[in-house]
């Protein structure tokens, strides 16, 4: 009995001690309590690079480039016939958005600000993270419409976030970009920024340019706000030359190489070639960029793959794959270009949002794009000959169509942005695939939500579909009218 009492006492003592605070006894000194913010920003920016590539994780990368017919699939003729309806954005929330929110939190919270400051001033890190976070959210809402925003990224505080209206998201994005640009503090450079190397001036131009493009997105649904935001962004200073172009630069390394190179060379798949829609139009207007955009086929010719034709009438070698400028191992991808900004200004003049010379801005945009892609091969004589052609020369009557068509050409390998602009303006005029799948009748206008929302967030999913419309590829997002 005495032994039993001793064991009982020992057990009670052990239980009591287990409930007490042992300080750092159970803390692994070799395990960081917080991930370093340099790694977080690099990881987030790598995903931004993937988002702007035409192939990559998630499936949604290539789809818009196929929808606007810059590319055609040549192996499995499915995505150009609109087979996939539901696409997942889950990896964007759990990946770059979580990383960027962690950067903001660690540089804001008093307990972690000092540690985070080892990787750059708190203000500089927060500014970059907010700009990129807003950029990723715009990327998501432009594709899916109403999405979780204000209640997202709350971790275990909210596993079932509500869907915010796209209009409300856009209103907040303008605020985020403007406020973030003002947070650069001139302090220590940010470690891990592989896009703009912690150049505050360039980040501010990028943020203003994002506001500019986002403002134009409102041209059909809220032109008054669009005009105000556009003018404000322009006044704050946008990209001013090709030297300002924002790119993600890939490396000669298998772990961080251009995904198209992985598809063409490392995997030897060659799933995607330029579409005949795109190639034939460039031939029609004698566009010198064709020689950069496309590689010749085995016969030494530029030939686009028939768009959405099943079965494929040939093999990949019969068509023009993407040229080395976008498919080489280290070929960069464009996130924002000077030509984009100029086309936006040309359209804004035509809409009466700003004063200026729409013709001069349009021609400057075409020139900037040709200089961007042709590099040392560019000549003023070639540009003059190109811009003088009847199908290219500026006409006030056809201004929006001309701007839209030339923007489509300049946004090569920015298929997602080209899709956004095509949905908004209707230019260039495109025909859907001749044979479609899963009930498709026209070119998709949005991506349907990931199927996980129907089970893991069922109540909010029911609410958003009742408000926004049927969850398919033809319910238009708010700004697409």
LUMSE-533151 format. One line per 10 residues: number of its first residue (from 1); for each residue x, y, z of C-alpha. Coordinates in nm, 4 decimals, padded with zeros to 6 digits. Layout:
NUM> X,Y,Z ~ ...
//
This chain:
1> 00.0000,00.0000,00.0000 ~ 00.2830,00.2319,00.0884 ~ 00.4428,00.1665,-00.2518 ~ 00.1143,00.2368,-00.4253 ~ 00.0840,00.5721,-00.2489 ~ 00.4366,00.6619,-00.3593 ~ 00.3628,00.5765,-00.7195 ~ 00.0396,00.7741,-00.7034 ~ 00.2221,01.0768,-00.5625 ~ 00.4907,01.0465,-00.8267
11> 00.2272,01.0311,-01.0996 ~ 00.0491,01.3379,-00.9630 ~ 00.3796,01.5243,-00.9399 ~ 00.4659,01.4331,-01.2955 ~ 00.1257,01.5451,-01.4182 ~ 00.1555,01.8717,-01.2298 ~ 00.5015,01.9428,-01.3648 ~ 00.3893,01.8628,-01.7179 ~ 00.1402,02.1455,-01.6961 ~ 00.4044,02.3949,-01.5878
21> 00.6174,02.6165,-01.8101 ~ 00.9581,02.4631,-01.8765 ~ 01.0751,02.7700,-02.0627 ~ 01.2947,02.6757,-02.3606 ~ 01.3462,02.3137,-02.2525 ~ 01.1288,02.1799,-02.5357 ~ 01.2460,02.4260,-02.7986 ~ 01.4755,02.2882,-03.0675 ~ 01.7621,02.5375,-03.0958 ~ 01.8288,02.4182,-03.4513
31> 01.4753,02.4901,-03.5715 ~ 01.3798,02.8469,-03.6587 ~ 01.0637,02.9768,-03.4916 ~ 00.9918,03.1928,-03.7957 ~ 01.0941,03.1374,-04.1585 ~ 01.3350,03.4032,-04.2789 ~ 01.1605,03.6629,-04.4883 ~ 01.4272,03.6548,-04.7609 ~ 01.3314,03.2964,-04.8429 ~ 00.9636,03.3829,-04.8278
41> 00.9903,03.6634,-05.0802 ~ 01.2054,03.4559,-05.3154 ~ 00.9538,03.1730,-05.3004 ~ 00.6628,03.4060,-05.3692 ~ 00.8424,03.5704,-05.6625 ~ 00.9262,03.2332,-05.8145 ~ 00.5543,03.1562,-05.8211 ~ 00.4884,03.4952,-05.9826 ~ 00.7304,03.3844,-06.2544 ~ 00.5411,03.0589,-06.2996
51> 00.2091,03.2445,-06.3118 ~ 00.3378,03.4375,-06.6127 ~ 00.4725,03.1314,-06.7933 ~ 00.2534,02.9529,-07.0428 ~ 00.3058,02.6088,-06.8964 ~ 00.3388,02.5132,-06.5356 ~ 00.1554,02.3872,-06.2265 ~ -00.2159,02.4486,-06.1920 ~ -00.3302,02.4105,-06.5526 ~ -00.4571,02.7692,-06.5620
61> -00.1247,02.8920,-06.7038 ~ -00.1644,02.7642,-07.0574 ~ -00.5439,02.7885,-07.0841 ~ -00.5696,03.1670,-07.1443 ~ -00.2900,03.1587,-07.4065 ~ -00.4933,02.8918,-07.5841 ~ -00.8196,03.0839,-07.5442 ~ -00.6704,03.3872,-07.7233 ~ -00.5089,03.1574,-07.9799 ~ -00.1495,03.2666,-07.9434
71> -00.0825,02.8951,-07.8929 ~ -00.2427,02.5692,-07.9921 ~ -00.1962,02.2307,-07.8303 ~ -00.0533,01.9718,-08.0660 ~ -00.0350,01.6558,-07.8573 ~ -00.3559,01.6332,-07.6591 ~ -00.6122,01.8504,-07.8352 ~ -00.8167,01.9227,-07.5253 ~ -00.7485,02.2602,-07.3650 ~ -00.7913,02.4465,-07.6940
81> -01.1316,02.2777,-07.7156 ~ -01.2194,02.3930,-07.3636 ~ -01.2299,02.0515,-07.1968 ~ -01.1263,02.1688,-06.8507 ~ -01.3827,02.3839,-06.6733 ~ -01.2729,02.3806,-06.3089 ~ -00.9264,02.5074,-06.2231 ~ -00.7692,02.5271,-05.8790 ~ -00.6386,02.8432,-05.7181 ~ -00.5607,02.6644,-05.3909
91> -00.1855,02.6624,-05.4524 ~ -00.1822,03.0394,-05.4949 ~ -00.3426,03.0905,-05.1554 ~ -00.1308,02.8314,-04.9730 ~ 00.1875,02.9337,-05.1561 ~ 00.2747,03.2929,-05.2497 ~ -00.0139,03.4617,-05.0654 ~ 00.0672,03.2875,-04.7371 ~ 00.4360,03.3742,-04.7844 ~ 00.3634,03.7392,-04.8558
101> 00.1237,03.7700,-04.5626 ~ 00.3903,03.6194,-04.3359 ~ 00.6389,03.8835,-04.4551 ~ 00.3891,04.1575,-04.3740 ~ 00.3092,04.0080,-04.0329 ~ 00.6708,03.9515,-03.9282 ~ 00.7680,04.3041,-04.0275 ~ 00.4646,04.4529,-03.8511 ~ 00.4530,04.2624,-03.5208 ~ 00.6678,04.4183,-03.2516
111> 00.8031,04.0821,-03.1372 ~ 00.9413,03.9887,-03.4802 ~ 01.0227,04.3224,-03.6436 ~ 01.3821,04.3171,-03.5246 ~ 01.4520,03.9674,-03.6519 ~ 01.2838,04.0387,-03.9879 ~ 01.4905,04.3563,-04.0276 ~ 01.7959,04.1364,-04.0832 ~ 01.6672,04.0865,-04.4394 ~ 01.5827,04.4477,-04.5222
121> 01.4116,04.7423,-04.3592 ~ 01.0632,04.6674,-04.2293 ~ 00.9056,04.9315,-04.4520 ~ 01.0745,04.8090,-04.7697 ~ 00.9751,04.4474,-04.7058 ~ 00.6142,04.5357,-04.6308 ~ 00.5933,04.7534,-04.9434 ~ 00.7170,04.4807,-05.1780 ~ 00.5010,04.2149,-05.0127 ~ 00.1876,04.4296,-05.0386
131> 00.2476,04.5103,-05.4067 ~ 00.2964,04.1441,-05.4921 ~ 00.0103,04.0268,-05.2731 ~ -00.2270,04.2638,-05.4516 ~ -00.0867,04.1503,-05.7859 ~ -00.1542,03.7829,-05.7071 ~ -00.5051,03.8626,-05.5867 ~ -00.5750,04.0543,-05.9083 ~ -00.4480,03.7552,-06.1033 ~ -00.6934,03.5335,-05.9162
141> -01.0001,03.7575,-05.9323 ~ -00.9486,03.8325,-06.3030 ~ -00.9752,03.4608,-06.3732 ~ -01.2382,03.3401,-06.1265 ~ -01.4364,03.6556,-06.0457 ~ -01.5611,03.6808,-05.6863 ~ -01.3057,03.5056,-05.4633 ~ -01.2068,03.4861,-05.0957 ~ -01.0207,03.8068,-05.0133 ~ -01.0987,03.9964,-04.6941
151> -01.1427,03.6756,-04.4917 ~ -00.8620,03.4844,-04.6643 ~ -00.5184,03.4107,-04.5160 ~ -00.6522,03.3962,-04.1583 ~ -00.5083,03.0461,-04.0963 ~ -00.7027,02.8533,-03.8307 ~ -00.9119,03.1610,-03.7520 ~ -01.1234,03.0977,-04.0615 ~ -01.1164,02.7811,-04.2674 ~ -01.4249,02.8827,-04.4683
161> -01.3733,03.2370,-04.5977 ~ -01.6546,03.4191,-04.7734 ~ -01.6218,03.5278,-05.1363 ~ -01.5750,03.9027,-05.1846 ~ -01.7326,04.0785,-05.4807 ~ -01.4812,04.1527,-05.7531 ~ -01.5741,04.5202,-05.7456 ~ -01.4866,04.5375,-05.3749 ~ -01.1597,04.3548,-05.4362 ~ -01.0617,04.5993,-05.7094
171> -01.1405,04.8962,-05.4871 ~ -00.9046,04.7589,-05.2243 ~ -00.6318,04.6711,-05.4749 ~ -00.6035,05.0338,-05.5827 ~ -00.5594,05.1305,-05.2172 ~ -00.3038,04.8573,-05.1526 ~ -00.0807,04.9498,-05.4464 ~ -00.0914,05.3192,-05.3642 ~ -00.0259,05.2753,-04.9925 ~ 00.2451,05.0143,-05.0494
181> 00.4417,05.2416,-05.2818 ~ 00.4427,05.5045,-05.0064 ~ 00.5925,05.2613,-04.7538 ~ 00.9390,05.2399,-04.9055 ~ 01.1554,05.4018,-04.6414 ~ 01.5001,05.4370,-04.7978 ~ 01.6390,05.1851,-04.5509 ~ 01.8243,04.8569,-04.5897 ~ 01.7748,04.6777,-04.9220 ~ 01.5533,04.3691,-04.9217
191> 01.7352,04.0372,-04.9456 ~ 01.5694,03.7765,-05.1646 ~ 01.4010,04.0139,-05.4112 ~ 01.4924,03.8458,-05.7399 ~ 01.2560,04.0489,-05.9599 ~ 01.3615,04.4107,-05.9059 ~ 01.6604,04.3733,-05.6714 ~ 01.5007,04.5948,-05.4052 ~ 01.5025,04.8983,-05.6356 ~ 01.2386,05.1160,-05.4713
201> 01.2023,05.3466,-05.7712 ~ 01.1288,05.0502,-05.9981 ~ 00.8843,04.8984,-05.7516 ~ 00.6967,05.2291,-05.7373 ~ 00.6752,05.2401,-06.1179 ~ 00.5520,04.8812,-06.1206 ~ 00.2844,04.9556,-05.8593 ~ 00.1637,05.2618,-06.0505 ~ 00.1575,05.0646,-06.3768 ~ -00.0482,04.7908,-06.2127
211> -00.2960,05.0580,-06.1019 ~ -00.3017,05.1959,-06.4573 ~ -00.3860,04.8600,-06.6150 ~ -00.6382,04.7791,-06.3420 ~ -00.8086,05.1153,-06.3950 ~ -00.8552,05.0431,-06.7651 ~ -01.0188,04.7143,-06.6670 ~ -01.3115,04.9249,-06.5429 ~ -01.3798,05.0865,-06.8815 ~ -01.7142,04.9088,-06.9283
221> -01.8419,04.8827,-06.5696 ~ -01.7227,05.1922,-06.3828 ~ -01.5637,05.4369,-06.6276 ~ -01.5818,05.7266,-06.3814 ~ -01.3699,05.5481,-06.1220 ~ -01.1505,05.4042,-06.3957 ~ -01.0774,05.7523,-06.5284 ~ -00.9903,05.8841,-06.1823 ~ -00.7650,05.5924,-06.0937 ~ -00.5972,05.5969,-06.4344
231> -00.5045,05.9645,-06.4112 ~ -00.3774,05.9216,-06.0546 ~ -00.1598,05.6246,-06.1492 ~ -00.0163,05.8062,-06.4502 ~ 00.0682,06.1073,-06.2347 ~ 00.2536,05.8878,-05.9855 ~ 00.4923,05.7624,-06.2559 ~ 00.4610,05.4447,-06.4636 ~ 00.7061,05.2446,-06.6742 ~ 00.8838,05.4948,-06.8985
241> 01.0978,05.2792,-07.1303 ~ 01.1806,04.9188,-07.2121 ~ 01.4538,04.9441,-06.9503 ~ 01.1705,04.9523,-06.6948 ~ 01.0121,04.6270,-06.8140 ~ 00.9353,04.3961,-06.5217 ~ 01.0446,04.0395,-06.5855 ~ 01.1068,03.7147,-06.4038 ~ 01.4452,03.5842,-06.5159 ~ 01.4992,03.2102,-06.5278
251> 01.8361,03.0439,-06.4714 ~ 02.0497,02.7784,-06.6394 ~ 01.9468,02.5400,-06.3661 ~ 01.6977,02.2551,-06.3777 ~ 01.5369,02.3734,-06.0531 ~ 01.4621,02.7214,-06.1889 ~ 01.4476,02.7028,-06.5671 ~ 01.1884,02.8300,-06.8110 ~ 00.8924,02.5855,-06.7971 ~ 00.8589,02.5875,-07.1753
261> 01.2197,02.4703,-07.2005 ~ 01.1315,02.1924,-06.9577 ~ 00.8417,02.0924,-07.1814 ~ 01.0296,02.1166,-07.5099 ~ 01.3751,01.9914,-07.4158 ~ 01.3956,01.8236,-07.0786 ~ 01.0658,01.6341,-07.1087 ~ 01.0744,01.6220,-07.4903 ~ 00.6969,01.6655,-07.4976 ~ 00.6511,01.9661,-07.7262
271> 00.2863,01.9984,-07.6306 ~ 00.2359,02.3528,-07.7588 ~ 00.3097,02.5339,-08.0830 ~ 00.2067,02.8757,-08.2066 ~ -00.1469,02.8637,-08.3449 ~ -00.2275,02.9140,-08.7096 ~ -00.4539,03.2036,-08.6051 ~ -00.1566,03.3911,-08.4622 ~ 00.1037,03.2926,-08.7230 ~ -00.1233,03.3620,-09.0191
281> -00.2102,03.7087,-08.8928 ~ 00.1555,03.7973,-08.8380 ~ 00.2294,03.6798,-09.1917 ~ -00.0623,03.8831,-09.3255 ~ 00.0823,04.2069,-09.1838 ~ 00.4469,04.1152,-09.2505 ~ 00.5255,04.1371,-08.8805 ~ 00.9017,04.1045,-08.8187 ~ 00.8343,03.9779,-08.4657 ~ 00.7271,03.6439,-08.6132
291> 01.0934,03.5484,-08.6585 ~ 01.1467,03.5958,-08.2836 ~ 00.8202,03.4551,-08.1558 ~ 00.8373,03.1373,-08.3623 ~ 01.0888,02.8730,-08.4575 ~ 01.0816,02.7278,-08.8077 ~ 00.9473,02.3774,-08.8535 ~ 01.1524,02.0912,-08.9977 ~ 01.0952,02.2251,-09.3483 ~ 01.2338,02.5642,-09.2532
301> 00.8943,02.7354,-09.2600 ~ 00.6799,02.9290,-09.0172 ~ 00.3631,02.7243,-08.9830 ~ 00.1049,02.7550,-08.7070 ~ -00.0714,02.4520,-08.5633 ~ -00.4415,02.4325,-08.6567 ~ -00.6360,02.5657,-08.3609 ~ -00.8639,02.3240,-08.1790 ~ -00.8667,02.0689,-08.4605 ~ -00.9062,01.7052,-08.3543
311> -00.7431,01.4769,-08.4353 ~ -00.4234,01.6754,-08.4869 ~ -00.3457,01.6841,-08.8600 ~ 00.0271,01.6586,-08.7954 ~ 00.2989,01.6236,-08.5354 ~ 00.4820,01.8927,-08.3417 ~ 00.7749,01.8962,-08.5869 ~ 00.5372,02.0093,-08.8628 ~ 00.4632,02.3357,-08.6832 ~ 00.6422,02.6340,-08.5375
321> 00.7224,02.5878,-08.1731 ~ 00.7914,02.8977,-07.9650 ~ 01.1184,03.0701,-08.0515 ~ 01.4241,03.0772,-07.8278 ~ 01.3306,03.4238,-07.6989 ~ 01.0601,03.2615,-07.4874 ~ 01.1595,02.8924,-07.4790 ~ 01.5329,02.8938,-07.4027 ~ 01.6340,02.7663,-07.0615 ~ 01.7072,03.1172,-06.9329
331> 01.4447,03.3031,-07.1373 ~ 01.2648,03.5497,-06.9079 ~ 00.8907,03.5965,-06.8838 ~ 00.7341,03.9410,-06.8926 ~ 00.5224,04.0575,-06.6011 ~ 00.4686,04.4172,-06.7160 ~ 00.6080,04.5974,-07.0200 ~ 00.6443,04.9541,-07.1401 ~ 00.4445,04.8644,-07.4523 ~ 00.1513,04.7581,-07.2321
341> 00.1577,05.0919,-07.0560 ~ 00.1666,05.2841,-07.3845 ~ -00.1234,05.0879,-07.5341 ~ -00.3215,05.1620,-07.2176 ~ -00.2509,05.5337,-07.2539 ~ -00.3491,05.5298,-07.6217 ~ -00.6822,05.3706,-07.5331 ~ -00.7334,05.6107,-07.2416 ~ -00.6946,05.9077,-07.4779 ~ -00.9498,05.7556,-07.7125
351> -01.1882,05.7042,-07.4177 ~ -01.1453,06.0666,-07.3147 ~ -00.9856,05.9758,-06.9830 ~ -00.6648,06.1717,-07.0424 ~ -00.5468,06.4262,-07.2948 ~ -00.2867,06.3370,-07.5528 ~ -00.2279,06.2083,-07.9035 ~ -00.3778,05.8610,-07.9396 ~ -00.2062,05.8064,-08.2744 ~ 00.1379,05.8961,-08.1390
361> 00.0894,05.6775,-07.8312 ~ -00.0334,05.3843,-08.0427 ~ 00.2664,05.4094,-08.2741 ~ 00.5043,05.4457,-07.9802 ~ 00.3539,05.1315,-07.8274 ~ 00.4057,04.9312,-08.1462 ~ 00.7618,05.0627,-08.1731 ~ 00.8368,04.9788,-07.8094 ~ 00.7112,04.6247,-07.8611 ~ 00.9197,04.5782,-08.1756
371> 01.2281,04.7156,-08.0013 ~ 01.1622,04.4927,-07.7008 ~ 01.1380,04.1739,-07.9046 ~ 01.3738,04.2421,-08.1961 ~ 01.6560,04.3928,-07.9926 ~ 01.9543,04.4796,-08.2087 ~ 01.7658,04.3569,-08.5173 ~ 01.5193,04.6423,-08.4873 ~ 01.5432,04.9226,-08.7456 ~ 01.3449,05.2420,-08.7844
381> 01.2999,05.1612,-09.1522 ~ 01.1325,04.8296,-09.0722 ~ 00.9051,04.9992,-08.8202 ~ 00.8091,05.2722,-09.0674 ~ 00.7209,05.0147,-09.3312 ~ 00.5209,04.8109,-09.0827 ~ 00.3190,05.0955,-08.9338 ~ 00.2311,05.2315,-09.2788 ~ 00.0400,04.9175,-09.3837 ~ -00.3379,04.9681,-09.4166
391> -00.4105,04.6921,-09.1636 ~ -00.1765,04.8510,-08.9079 ~ -00.1856,05.2272,-08.9707 ~ -00.3758,05.4236,-08.7075 ~ -00.7333,05.5179,-08.7857 ~ -00.9432,05.7154,-08.5418 ~ -01.2531,05.5241,-08.6487 ~ -01.0931,05.1841,-08.5805 ~ -00.8681,05.2948,-08.2943 ~ -00.9910,05.0502,-08.0272
401> -00.9727,04.7571,-08.2693 ~ -00.6214,04.8514,-08.3823 ~ -00.5003,04.9019,-08.0267 ~ -00.6553,04.5725,-07.9191 ~ -00.5058,04.3763,-08.2062 ~ -00.1580,04.5198,-08.1694 ~ -00.1726,04.4711,-07.7937 ~ -00.2580,04.1026,-07.8564 ~ 00.0564,04.0729,-08.0675 ~ 00.2767,04.2530,-07.8165
411> 00.1459,04.0400,-07.5291 ~ 00.2829,03.7215,-07.6818 ~ 00.3669,03.4761,-07.4051 ~ 00.1610,03.6908,-07.1681 ~ -00.1425,03.4915,-07.2665 ~ -00.3290,03.5460,-06.9433 ~ -00.3071,03.9240,-06.9783 ~ -00.3953,03.8972,-07.3477 ~ -00.7068,03.7000,-07.2466 ~ -00.8040,03.9689,-06.9964
421> -00.7786,04.2394,-07.2642 ~ -00.9619,04.0312,-07.5241 ~ -01.2490,03.9717,-07.2823 ~ -01.2715,04.3413,-07.2018 ~ -01.2482,04.4813,-07.5569 ~ -01.3484,04.1953,-07.7870 ~ -01.0352,04.2471,-07.9999 ~ -00.8925,04.0847,-08.1942 ~ -01.1970,03.9108,-08.3380 ~ -01.1509,03.5396,-08.2706
431> -01.3536,03.2348,-08.3608 ~ -01.3980,02.9469,-08.1135 ~ -01.2483,02.6064,-08.1776 ~ -01.4343,02.4169,-08.4522 ~ -01.5127,02.1307,-08.2157 ~ -01.5481,02.1843,-07.8408 ~ -01.5776,01.9625,-07.5341 ~ -01.7914,01.9549,-07.2175 ~ -02.0710,02.1594,-07.3688 ~ -01.8504,02.4488,-07.4696
441> -01.9923,02.6656,-07.7439 ~ -01.7671,02.9691,-07.7352 ~ -01.4312,03.0908,-07.6072 ~ -01.4355,03.0737,-07.2235 ~ -01.4857,03.3955,-07.0286 ~ -01.3680,03.2737,-06.6875 ~ -01.2302,02.9749,-06.4993 ~ -01.4704,02.7797,-06.2787 ~ -01.3888,02.7416,-05.9090 ~ -01.1859,02.4483,-05.7778
451> -01.4136,02.1563,-05.6928 ~ -01.2889,02.1634,-05.3321 ~ -01.5017,02.4746,-05.2712 ~ -01.8208,02.2709,-05.3168 ~ -01.7361,02.0525,-05.0178 ~ -01.4930,02.2425,-04.7947 ~ -01.6632,02.5819,-04.8297 ~ -02.0120,02.4776,-04.9350 ~ -02.2154,02.7539,-04.7687 ~ -02.0085,03.0369,-04.9127
461> -01.9859,02.8587,-05.2487 ~ -02.3664,02.8435,-05.2662 ~ -02.3868,03.2129,-05.1844 ~ -02.1344,03.3242,-05.4439 ~ -02.2845,03.1204,-05.7250 ~ -02.6292,03.2549,-05.6409 ~ -02.4873,03.6085,-05.6602 ~ -02.2359,03.5851,-05.9443 ~ -02.4029,03.3230,-06.1600 ~ -02.3516,02.9654,-06.2689
471> -02.0082,02.8290,-06.1905 ~ -01.8969,02.7585,-06.5444 ~ -01.6632,02.9034,-06.8058 ~ -01.9234,03.1413,-06.9499 ~ -02.0453,03.3402,-06.6504 ~ -01.8641,03.6690,-06.6961 ~ -01.6663,03.8353,-06.4217 ~ -01.7787,04.1781,-06.3035 ~ -01.5642,04.3924,-06.5368 ~ -01.6276,04.1748,-06.8448
481> -01.9407,04.3329,-06.9905
//
